[in-house]
Amino acid sequence: MKVSAEIKALEDKLGHTFRDKALLRRAVTHASMSGPGREDNQRLEFLGDRVLGLVMAEALLAHDRNASEGLLAPRFNALVRKETCAEVARTIGVGDALKLGRSEQMSGGRRKQALLGDAMEAVIAAVYLDGGFDVAQDMILRLWAPLIASVEEDAKDAKTTLQEWAQGRGMTPPSYTEVERSGPDHAPVFTIEARLATGETARATAGNKRQAEQAAARALLDTLS
């Protein structure tokens, strides 16, 4: 099978030379180009999403052995969402290799976030089917390494983490209520209650409202584990 320059360049970025070139070709074929004898990437996308999820779950557990489920869940969601897959796809030139119908090409399909995210998941599945789980895992960890490091750093903001945890489950953002203020005016002490829409609460006290809110969010995350 003749291999295009774009497919060869993508192989190089992936760090995997395909035994079955048709797998990679299918992974970058959008539904707008499917037809008799030419499969699109939708089934591969379904599989790739699951492979990525398993690799990310194992990676997060290994990178932070003390993190609760309340901390791990928003990190996981951030790493496997379409936006993140599209970001990785851009860095390795998946858009250049996409096979699109004329309408998608004319509407800028090579830059569309949804198409890039879907194709990246399909490429993961193609690597998995061609090389096995260990090969796919090595590739994912290499491409996602900077994102794993940054999402763990971002997770230190407990309020952000709690909000992402809630939104990931279809809940409204948590609320923060000042339930007590004590001490003199020049050195007040605040007690803040963090509450989820489902009723879970936690309280914390600090010398300013922001610190108390962060501490309350952290305490609530701990209870959610």
C-alpha positions as CSV (number, residue, x, y, z in Angstrom):
1,M,0.0,0.0,0.0
2,K,1.3,3.4,-0.9
3,V,1.9,5.6,2.1
4,S,1.4,9.4,1.9
5,A,4.0,11.8,3.2
6,E,1.4,12.9,5.8
7,I,0.9,9.4,7.1
8,K,4.6,8.7,7.2
9,A,5.2,12.0,9.2
10,L,2.4,11.0,11.6
11,E,4.0,7.5,12.1
12,D,7.3,9.3,13.0
13,K,5.6,11.5,15.5
14,L,3.8,8.5,17.1
15,G,7.0,6.6,17.3
16,H,5.4,3.5,15.8
17,T,5.8,2.0,12.4
18,F,2.6,0.2,11.5
19,R,2.7,-3.3,10.2
20,D,-0.9,-2.8,8.9
21,K,-0.9,0.7,7.3
22,A,-4.6,0.4,6.6
23,L,-5.3,0.8,10.4
24,L,-3.6,4.2,10.5
25,R,-5.3,5.2,7.3
26,R,-8.7,4.3,8.7
27,A,-7.9,6.2,11.9
28,V,-7.6,9.4,10.1
29,T,-10.5,8.9,7.7
30,H,-13.5,11.1,8.7
31,A,-17.1,9.9,8.1
32,S,-17.3,12.5,5.2
33,M,-14.8,10.3,3.3
34,S,-16.3,6.9,4.0
35,G,-17.8,4.7,1.4
36,P,-17.7,1.3,-0.2
37,G,-14.3,-0.2,0.6
38,R,-13.3,2.7,2.8
39,E,-14.1,2.6,6.5
40,D,-14.2,5.8,8.7
41,N,-12.7,6.1,12.1
42,Q,-15.8,6.0,14.3
43,R,-15.4,2.5,15.6
44,L,-11.7,3.0,16.2
45,E,-12.6,6.2,18.1
46,F,-14.8,4.2,20.5
47,L,-12.0,1.8,21.3
48,G,-9.3,4.4,21.6
49,D,-11.3,6.3,24.2
50,R,-11.3,3.2,26.4
51,V,-7.6,2.5,25.9
52,L,-6.8,6.2,26.7
53,G,-9.0,6.0,29.8
54,L,-7.2,2.9,31.2
55,V,-3.8,4.3,30.6
56,M,-4.6,7.6,32.2
57,A,-6.2,6.0,35.2
58,E,-3.1,3.9,35.8
59,A,-0.8,6.8,35.3
60,L,-2.6,9.1,37.7
61,L,-2.6,6.4,40.4
62,A,1.1,5.8,39.9
63,H,2.0,9.5,39.9
64,D,0.1,10.4,43.1
65,R,-0.3,7.4,45.4
66,N,-1.9,9.4,48.1
67,A,-4.6,11.2,46.1
68,S,-8.2,10.6,46.9
69,E,-10.8,9.7,44.3
70,G,-12.1,13.3,44.7
71,L,-8.8,14.6,43.4
72,L,-8.2,11.9,40.8
73,A,-11.6,12.2,39.1
74,P,-11.2,15.8,37.8
75,R,-7.6,15.2,36.8
76,F,-8.7,12.1,34.8
77,N,-11.6,14.1,33.2
78,A,-9.2,16.8,32.2
79,L,-6.8,14.4,30.5
80,V,-9.2,12.3,28.5
81,R,-11.7,15.0,27.3
82,K,-11.9,15.9,23.6
83,E,-10.2,19.2,24.0
84,T,-7.1,17.5,25.4
85,C,-7.1,14.9,22.7
86,A,-7.4,17.6,20.1
87,E,-4.5,19.5,21.8
88,V,-2.3,16.4,21.5
89,A,-3.5,15.8,17.9
90,R,-2.3,19.3,16.9
91,T,1.2,18.8,18.4
92,I,1.8,15.7,16.3
93,G,0.1,16.9,13.0
94,V,-2.9,14.7,13.0
95,G,-4.8,17.4,11.1
96,D,-2.4,17.3,8.2
97,A,-3.1,13.6,7.8
98,L,-6.9,13.7,8.0
99,K,-8.9,12.4,5.1
100,L,-11.9,14.6,4.7
101,G,-14.8,15.1,2.3
102,R,-14.8,18.3,0.3
103,S,-17.4,20.1,2.5
104,E,-15.3,19.4,5.7
105,Q,-12.1,20.5,3.9
106,M,-13.7,23.7,2.8
107,S,-15.1,24.4,6.3
108,G,-11.7,24.1,8.0
109,G,-12.1,20.5,9.2
110,R,-8.4,20.0,9.7
111,R,-8.5,22.6,12.5
112,K,-11.8,21.5,14.1
113,Q,-11.5,20.5,17.7
114,A,-14.1,17.7,17.5
115,L,-12.6,16.1,14.4
116,L,-9.1,16.3,15.9
117,G,-10.1,14.8,19.2
118,D,-12.0,12.0,17.5
119,A,-9.1,11.2,15.2
120,M,-6.6,11.2,18.1
121,E,-8.7,8.6,19.9
122,A,-8.9,6.6,16.7
123,V,-5.1,6.8,16.2
124,I,-4.7,5.4,19.8
125,A,-6.9,2.5,18.9
126,A,-4.9,1.9,15.7
127,V,-1.6,1.7,17.6
128,Y,-3.2,-0.6,20.2
129,L,-4.5,-3.0,17.5
130,D,-1.3,-2.9,15.5
131,G,1.3,-3.0,18.4
132,G,-0.5,-4.2,21.5
133,F,-1.3,-2.5,24.8
134,D,2.3,-1.9,25.9
135,V,3.1,0.0,22.7
136,A,0.0,2.1,22.9
137,Q,0.6,2.8,26.6
138,D,4.2,4.0,26.0
139,M,3.0,6.3,23.2
140,I,0.2,7.8,25.2
141,L,2.4,8.4,28.3
142,R,5.0,10.1,26.1
143,L,2.5,12.4,24.3
144,W,0.5,13.2,27.4
145,A,3.5,13.6,29.8
146,P,3.4,17.4,29.9
147,L,-0.3,17.4,30.4
148,I,-0.2,14.9,33.3
149,A,2.4,17.1,35.0
150,S,0.3,20.3,34.5
151,V,-3.0,18.8,35.6
152,E,-1.5,17.6,38.8
153,E,-0.1,21.1,39.4
154,D,-3.5,22.7,38.7
155,A,-5.2,20.2,41.0
156,K,-3.5,22.0,44.0
157,D,-6.3,24.6,43.7
158,A,-8.9,22.7,45.8
159,K,-11.8,25.0,44.8
160,T,-11.1,24.4,41.1
161,T,-10.7,20.7,41.7
162,L,-14.0,20.5,43.6
163,Q,-15.9,22.4,40.9
164,E,-14.5,20.2,38.2
165,W,-15.5,17.1,40.2
166,A,-19.0,18.4,40.6
167,Q,-19.4,19.4,36.9
168,G,-18.0,16.1,35.8
169,R,-21.0,14.5,37.5
170,G,-23.6,16.9,36.0
171,M,-23.9,18.9,39.3
172,T,-24.0,22.7,39.8
173,P,-20.8,24.3,41.2
174,P,-20.4,24.1,45.0
175,S,-21.4,27.0,47.1
176,Y,-19.4,28.7,49.9
177,T,-21.2,30.3,52.8
178,E,-19.7,32.3,55.7
179,V,-21.2,30.7,58.8
180,E,-19.2,32.5,61.4
181,R,-16.9,35.5,61.9
182,S,-15.0,36.0,65.1
183,G,-12.0,38.0,66.4
184,P,-11.3,41.7,66.2
185,D,-11.8,43.8,63.1
186,H,-8.1,44.0,62.4
187,A,-7.6,40.2,62.7
188,P,-10.9,38.5,61.8
189,V,-11.3,34.7,61.6
190,F,-13.7,33.2,59.1
191,T,-15.5,29.9,59.1
192,I,-16.7,28.9,55.7
193,E,-19.0,26.0,54.7
194,A,-18.6,24.4,51.3
195,R,-21.7,22.6,50.1
196,L,-22.6,20.5,47.1
197,A,-26.0,20.4,45.5
198,T,-26.4,16.8,46.7
199,G,-26.1,18.0,50.4
200,E,-22.5,17.1,51.3
201,T,-20.8,19.8,53.3
202,A,-17.5,20.6,55.1
203,R,-16.3,23.5,57.1
204,A,-12.9,25.2,57.7
205,T,-11.6,28.2,59.5
206,A,-8.9,30.6,58.4
207,G,-7.7,34.2,58.7
208,N,-9.2,35.3,55.4
209,K,-12.1,34.1,53.4
210,R,-10.1,32.8,50.4
211,Q,-8.0,30.5,52.6
212,A,-11.1,29.3,54.5
213,E,-12.9,28.5,51.2
214,Q,-9.8,26.6,49.9
215,A,-9.6,24.7,53.2
216,A,-13.3,23.9,53.2
217,A,-13.1,22.7,49.5
218,R,-10.1,20.5,50.4
219,A,-11.9,19.1,53.4
220,L,-15.0,18.3,51.3
221,L,-12.8,16.6,48.7
222,D,-11.3,14.4,51.4
223,T,-14.8,13.3,52.5
224,L,-15.8,12.4,48.9
225,S,-13.0,9.9,48.7
